[in-house]
Amino acid sequence: MEVICELMRLRPDRVQSYRDLHERTWPELIAAIRESGFVEEYIYLLGNLVIVIMKCQDFREAVRRLAGTEVYRQWTTEVRSMLVEDKELFGTDEKIVDLSPVWDLSKF
């Protein structure tokens, strides 16, 4: 099982919109996430920093399958409009950054 962690930075004026959108997550999106292979997903906020933790068997395959759905493309367009780059924190111009795992308790 793979565990993936992503970071994103929201525009400060869109934090509540992001929360509201996730309070009304589309049922079709939930179905697509599960059907694509994601087993668990958690989203945390610290100010306007978004931390997403996902579990799946094969992350690349799950992302490929999910990205092929229209509902995901619509959702992602909405969410990406709320994001900003944070080159200082992320070290890149990308709006979404996958973190590299360093340590995993389950391996001991």
Summary of the structure (lengths in Angstrom):
residues: 108
radius of gyration: 14.3
end to end distance: 15.2
largest distance: 42.9
contacts: 257
relative contact order: 0.25
helix: 45%
strand: 29%
